[in-house]
Amino acid sequence: MNKLSLIVASLVISQIAVADEVKKNDWTLNGNIRTAFISDSTDKKNSKEIHDLAVGGSITILTPKIKGFNVGATLYTSQPLFGQHSDQFLTENDGSSYSYLGEAYIAGTAFGKTSLILGRKVINTPFANSDDIGMTPNSFEVYLVQNKDVENVTFTAGRVVKWAGIDAPTRGKFTDLTNGDGVSVMAVNYADNDLGLQAQAWYYHVDNFAKTQDVGISYFDSTYSLIIDDKTTVNFSGQFTQFQHINGDEKDGTVIGIQSTLSLDALTLGFAYNQADGDNAPLNGFGGGPFYTSSDILTIQNSGQDSTAWRLSGGYNIDSKTSVGFGYAGFAPKNGSDLSEIDISASYSYNQDLTLSLYVESWTTQQNSDIEKTDSNFEYSIFANYSF
């Protein structure tokens, strides 16, 4: 309990101590205190149910613009409580606590409609994203240029070289993104609200992804939104991904996907389908991946090459403070037994600052000793988020 008291006190005192000065100088200060409990169980032989409790959070400070540029910084921390390090989802990968400077960047307009993002930053792209499902999101060391000279179009180019956070090899320390020089990125994003159309095209050149093998990832998706009336909207989406070995064996693989969602007042229903083909298995990249059928735990990466996946989902806003969600997904690998996952979630916002969330997942995994058999897994977690 000493750790909990120290962290909470430090975050609150930091806010109080600088709040007046920040406001006076037109700086921005905000933060988050996150507490989480997680419980895992599986029917694997000799396995035991495990529990973990942790508290953490973040503090972000952003300077006022000076000649069109801001400087921002975010400090993240996660501290396990009561010595429970068994799950290691809420802690560092070795079960310890961690703290790190997840953001330290300069961003702003260089000239005209061309802007720069330089330094450590939380970004969200199809194959490099925050994947904020634990105590800390993924953040990246980036050098990006964006241009918006063409109406409704954003061009992006640059480099992503290091990362830290939930999916990184070391969560509390920035490490190289690849075995080589990182990832080169190029993208075009299009959005026209009047037409109800959004589209994006991305290319990632992953240097030395495995040994001496470079990988090229091409990604495209598009969504059309049809507004029927003020309470009813239908979305139709499609995606295409290609994974290509640039040198070496020059193998490739593809993933195609379709998705449709219906929003009817407080109710949302969705269906998604993905199909993987070729020699290369699907990859989530550096984060949770962009695939339509991705569940809380499983994605089409888990079913491998020449596989299919589908997912049904639904959500309902009970009132302005309470919402529930449901998902059921099936994955059919080329070899081995089919996999499945059930997801249930509920969220309650006490006010605009405090939110409580419950997540329940039940899924199957192939046994290491026999891929024709599966193990059943069950997990639930509770997150409390307080923002200031």
C-alpha positions in Angstrom: 0.0 0.0 0.0 3.0 2.3 0.4 3.6 2.2 -3.3 0.0 3.1 -4.1 0.1 6.1 -1.7 3.4 7.3 -3.0 2.4 7.2 -6.6 -1.0 8.8 -6.1 0.5 11.5 -3.9 3.2 12.2 -6.4 0.8 12.7 -9.3 -1.6 14.9 -7.3 1.1 17.0 -5.7 2.8 17.5 -9.1 -0.5 18.8 -10.5 -1.1 21.1 -7.6 2.4 22.4 -7.4 2.6 23.5 -11.1 -1.1 24.1 -12.0 -1.1 27.8 -11.3 2.2 28.4 -13.1 1.1 26.3 -16.1 -2.2 28.2 -16.4 -0.5 31.5 -16.1 2.0 30.8 -18.8 -0.6 29.2 -21.1 1.0 25.7 -20.9 -1.1 22.6 -20.8 -0.9 20.0 -18.0 -3.0 16.8 -17.7 -2.6 13.3 -16.4 -4.2 10.0 -15.7 -4.2 7.6 -12.7 -4.9 4.0 -13.8 -5.5 1.1 -11.4 -6.0 -2.4 -12.8 -6.8 -5.9 -11.5 -6.4 -8.9 -13.8 -7.2 -12.6 -13.3 -6.1 -15.4 -15.6 -6.9 -19.1 -15.7 -6.4 -22.0 -18.2 -7.1 -25.7 -18.3 -3.4 -26.4 -19.3 -1.9 -29.2 -17.2 -0.2 -28.0 -14.0 -1.4 -24.4 -14.5 -2.8 -22.3 -11.7 -5.1 -19.3 -11.6 -3.1 -16.1 -11.2 -4.0 -12.6 -10.1 -2.3 -9.2 -10.5 -2.9 -5.7 -9.2 -1.1 -2.6 -10.3 -1.4 1.2 -10.2 0.2 3.6 -12.6 -0.6 6.6 -14.7 0.9 9.4 -16.8 1.6 13.1 -16.6 1.7 15.1 -19.8 3.0 18.7 -20.2 2.7 20.7 -23.4 4.3 24.1 -24.0 2.5 27.0 -25.8 3.2 27.4 -29.5 6.4 29.2 -30.3 6.7 30.1 -34.0 4.2 27.3 -34.8 5.9 24.6 -32.7 5.0 22.9 -29.4 7.2 20.8 -27.2 5.5 17.9 -25.3 6.5 15.3 -22.8 4.7 12.4 -21.1 6.0 10.4 -18.1 4.5 6.9 -17.7 4.7 4.5 -14.7 3.3 1.1 -13.7 3.8 -0.3 -10.2 2.7 -3.8 -9.1 1.0 -4.0 -5.7 1.4 -6.6 -3.0 4.3 -8.4 -4.7 2.0 -10.1 -7.3 4.2 -10.5 -10.4 2.8 -13.7 -11.9 0.9 -12.5 -14.9 3.4 -9.8 -16.0 0.7 -8.1 -18.2 0.5 -5.1 -15.8 4.2 -4.9 -15.1 7.5 -5.0 -16.9 8.1 -8.2 -18.8 10.2 -9.6 -15.9 7.5 -8.8 -13.4 9.0 -5.6 -12.0 7.7 -2.0 -11.9 8.8 0.5 -14.5 8.7 4.2 -15.3 9.9 6.0 -18.4 9.6 9.1 -20.5 7.3 7.8 -23.2 6.9 11.1 -25.0 9.4 13.9 -25.6 8.8 15.6 -28.9 8.6 18.8 -30.9 5.7 19.2 -33.3 4.4 22.0 -35.4 4.1 23.7 -38.8 7.4 24.1 -40.7 5.9 26.1 -43.6 2.5 26.4 -45.3 0.6 23.3 -44.6 3.6 21.1 -43.9 4.2 20.0 -40.4 6.8 17.9 -38.5 6.7 15.5 -35.6 10.2 14.7 -34.2 11.0 12.6 -31.1 9.1 10.2 -28.9 5.4 10.2 -29.5 2.3 8.0 -29.2 1.1 7.5 -32.8 -1.6 5.4 -34.4 -1.0 3.9 -37.8 -2.2 0.5 -39.1 1.0 -1.3 -38.3 2.6 0.9 -35.6 0.0 2.0 -33.0 -0.6 2.6 -29.3 -2.6 -0.6 -28.6 -3.5 0.9 -25.2 -4.9 -2.3 -23.6 -2.7 -2.4 -20.4 -1.0 0.1 -18.1 0.9 2.0 -20.8 0.4 2.5 -24.5 3.1 1.9 -27.2 5.0 5.0 -28.0 7.6 5.4 -30.8 10.7 7.4 -31.7 9.6 9.0 -34.9 10.8 11.6 -37.5 7.7 12.3 -39.6 6.6 15.0 -42.2 3.0 15.6 -43.0 1.5 17.8 -45.8 -2.1 18.9 -46.3 -1.8 21.1 -49.4 -4.4 19.0 -51.3 -7.9 19.4 -49.9 -9.1 16.4 -47.9 -5.7 14.6 -48.3 -2.8 14.2 -45.9 0.6 12.9 -47.0 2.9 11.4 -44.4 6.5 10.2 -44.8 9.3 9.5 -42.4 11.1 7.0 -40.1 10.1 5.0 -37.0 13.2 3.7 -35.2 12.5 2.8 -31.6 9.6 1.9 -29.3 8.5 1.2 -25.7 5.2 0.3 -24.1 2.8 -2.7 -23.8 4.0 -4.6 -26.9 7.6 -3.7 -26.8 10.4 -6.2 -25.8 11.2 -3.9 -22.8 8.1 -1.8 -21.8 9.9 0.8 -19.7 12.8 1.4 -22.0 13.1 2.5 -25.7 14.7 -0.3 -27.8 15.3 -0.7 -31.5 12.2 -1.4 -33.5 14.0 -3.9 -35.8 17.3 -5.6 -36.0 18.3 -3.0 -38.6 17.6 0.7 -39.0 13.9 0.7 -38.2 11.0 1.3 -40.5 10.5 3.8 -43.3 6.8 4.9 -43.7 4.9 6.5 -46.5 1.1 7.2 -46.5 -1.8 9.0 -48.1 -5.0 9.6 -46.1 -8.2 10.8 -47.7 -11.4 12.0 -45.8 -14.5 13.7 -47.2 -17.3 14.0 -44.7 -19.7 15.3 -47.3 -19.3 12.2 -49.4 -19.1 9.9 -46.3 -15.8 8.4 -47.7 -12.5 7.7 -45.9 -9.5 5.9 -47.4 -5.9 5.3 -46.5 -2.9 3.8 -48.2 0.3 2.9 -46.2 3.7 1.4 -47.1 6.2 0.3 -44.5 9.7 -0.8 -45.4 10.9 -2.9 -42.3 14.7 -3.0 -42.3 16.2 -6.3 -41.2 13.0 -7.6 -39.6 14.4 -11.1 -39.1 18.1 -11.7 -39.5 18.9 -10.2 -43.0 15.4 -10.3 -44.3 13.7 -6.9 -45.1 9.9 -6.9 -45.2 7.6 -4.6 -47.1 4.1 -4.1 -45.8 1.5 -2.5 -48.1 -1.9 -1.6 -46.6 -5.1 -0.1 -48.0 -8.5 0.4 -46.5 -11.6 2.4 -47.3 -14.9 3.1 -45.5 -18.2 4.5 -46.9 -20.7 5.8 -44.4 -24.4 5.9 -45.4 -26.5 8.2 -43.1 -30.1 7.0 -43.4 -31.5 9.3 -40.7 -30.4 11.1 -37.5 -30.4 7.8 -35.6 -29.3 5.3 -38.3 -25.9 4.9 -40.0 -24.5 2.0 -42.0 -20.7 1.7 -42.7 -19.2 -0.5 -45.4 -15.4 -1.1 -45.2 -12.8 -3.1 -47.1 -9.0 -3.7 -46.5 -6.1 -5.2 -48.3 -2.6 -6.0 -46.9 0.4 -7.5 -48.6 3.5 -8.8 -46.7 6.5 -9.1 -49.0 10.1 -10.2 -48.4 12.3 -7.7 -50.2 15.4 -9.8 -50.3 16.3 -13.4 -49.5 13.5 -15.8 -50.4 11.2 -13.0 -51.8 8.0 -14.8 -50.5 4.8 -12.8 -50.0 1.3 -13.2 -48.5 -1.9 -11.2 -48.4 -4.8 -10.5 -46.2 -8.2 -9.2 -47.5 -11.0 -8.1 -45.3 -14.6 -6.8 -45.3 -16.6 -5.2 -42.6 -20.1 -3.8 -42.1 -21.5 -2.0 -39.1 -25.0 -0.7 -38.3 -25.6 2.0 -35.8 -29.3 2.3 -34.7 -29.7 4.9 -32.0 -27.9 3.4 -28.9 -27.3 0.0 -30.6 -24.3 -0.9 -32.8 -24.0 -4.3 -34.6 -21.1 -5.4 -36.8 -19.8 -8.3 -38.9 -16.2 -8.7 -40.2 -14.3 -11.3 -42.3 -10.6 -11.7 -43.1 -8.8 -14.2 -45.3 -5.0 -14.8 -45.4 -3.3 -16.3 -48.4 0.3 -16.9 -49.6 3.6 -18.0 -48.2 3.9 -15.3 -45.5 1.7 -15.4 -42.4 -0.1 -12.2 -41.3 1.7 -9.9 -38.9 0.2 -7.4 -36.4 3.3 -5.3 -36.8 4.2 -3.1 -33.9 1.0 -2.9 -32.0 -2.4 -4.5 -32.1 -2.7 -4.7 -35.9 -5.4 -3.3 -38.2 -7.4 -6.4 -39.1 -11.2 -6.2 -38.9 -11.6 -9.5 -37.1 -9.1 -8.8 -34.3 -10.5 -9.6 -30.9 -9.1 -8.6 -27.5 -6.7 -11.5 -27.4 -6.6 -13.3 -30.8 -6.1 -11.9 -34.3 -5.6 -13.6 -37.7 -1.9 -13.6 -36.9 -2.6 -16.4 -34.4 -4.2 -18.6 -37.1 -1.3 -18.1 -39.6 -1.0 -18.3 -43.3 -3.8 -19.6 -45.5 -6.4 -19.0 -42.8 -9.8 -17.3 -42.4 -11.4 -15.4 -39.6 -14.8 -13.8 -38.9 -16.2 -11.8 -36.0 -19.7 -10.7 -34.8 -19.8 -7.7 -32.5 -22.3 -5.5 -30.8 -22.6 -2.6 -28.4 -25.3 -0.8 -26.5 -25.4 2.5 -24.6 -27.7 1.9 -21.7 -27.6 5.5 -20.7 -25.2 8.5 -21.0 -22.9 6.9 -18.4 -23.2 3.1 -19.0 -22.4 1.0 -22.0 -21.8 -2.7 -22.7 -20.2 -4.6 -25.6 -20.0 -8.1 -27.0 -17.9 -10.0 -29.5 -17.6 -13.5 -30.9 -14.8 -14.5 -33.3 -13.7 -17.7 -35.1 -10.3 -18.5 -36.6 -9.7 -21.4 -39.0 -6.0 -22.1 -39.5 -4.7 -24.2 -42.4 -3.3 -26.8 -39.9 -4.7 -27.5 -36.5 -8.0 -27.0 -34.7 -10.2 -24.0 -35.1 -9.8 -21.2 -32.5 -12.5 -19.0 -31.0 -12.9 -16.1 -28.6 -15.7 -14.5 -26.7 -15.3 -10.9 -25.4 -17.7 -9.1 -23.0 -17.1 -5.5 -21.8 -18.9 -3.0 -19.7 -18.0 0.6 -18.9 -19.4 3.1 -16.4 -18.4 6.8 -16.3 -19.0 8.2 -12.8 -18.2 11.7 -14.3 -16.1 13.1 -17.0 -12.9 12.3 -15.1 -13.6 8.8 -13.6 -14.3 5.7 -15.6 -14.6 2.1 -14.5 -14.3 -0.7 -17.1 -14.7 -4.5 -17.0 -13.3 -6.8 -19.7 -14.0 -10.6 -19.9 -12.3 -12.8 -22.4 -12.7 -16.6 -23.1 -10.6 -18.0 -25.9 -8.9 -21.2 -27.1 -5.3 -21.8 -28.1 -3.6 -24.8 -29.8 -1.8 -27.1 -27.5 2.0 -27.1 -28.1 2.1 -30.9 -28.0 -0.8 -31.5 -30.3 -2.2 -28.8 -32.6 -5.3 -30.9 -33.2 -6.3 -30.1 -29.6 -7.0 -26.8 -27.9 -6.6 -25.3 -24.5 -9.3 -23.1 -23.0 -8.4 -19.8 -21.4 -10.3 -17.3 -19.3 -9.5 -13.8 -18.2 -11.2 -10.9 -16.6 -9.8 -7.5 -15.8 -11.1 -4.3 -14.1 -9.6 -0.9 -14.9 -10.3 2.4 -13.1 -9.1 5.5 -14.9 -9.1 9.0 -13.3 -8.1 11.9 -15.6 -7.1 15.3 -14.4 
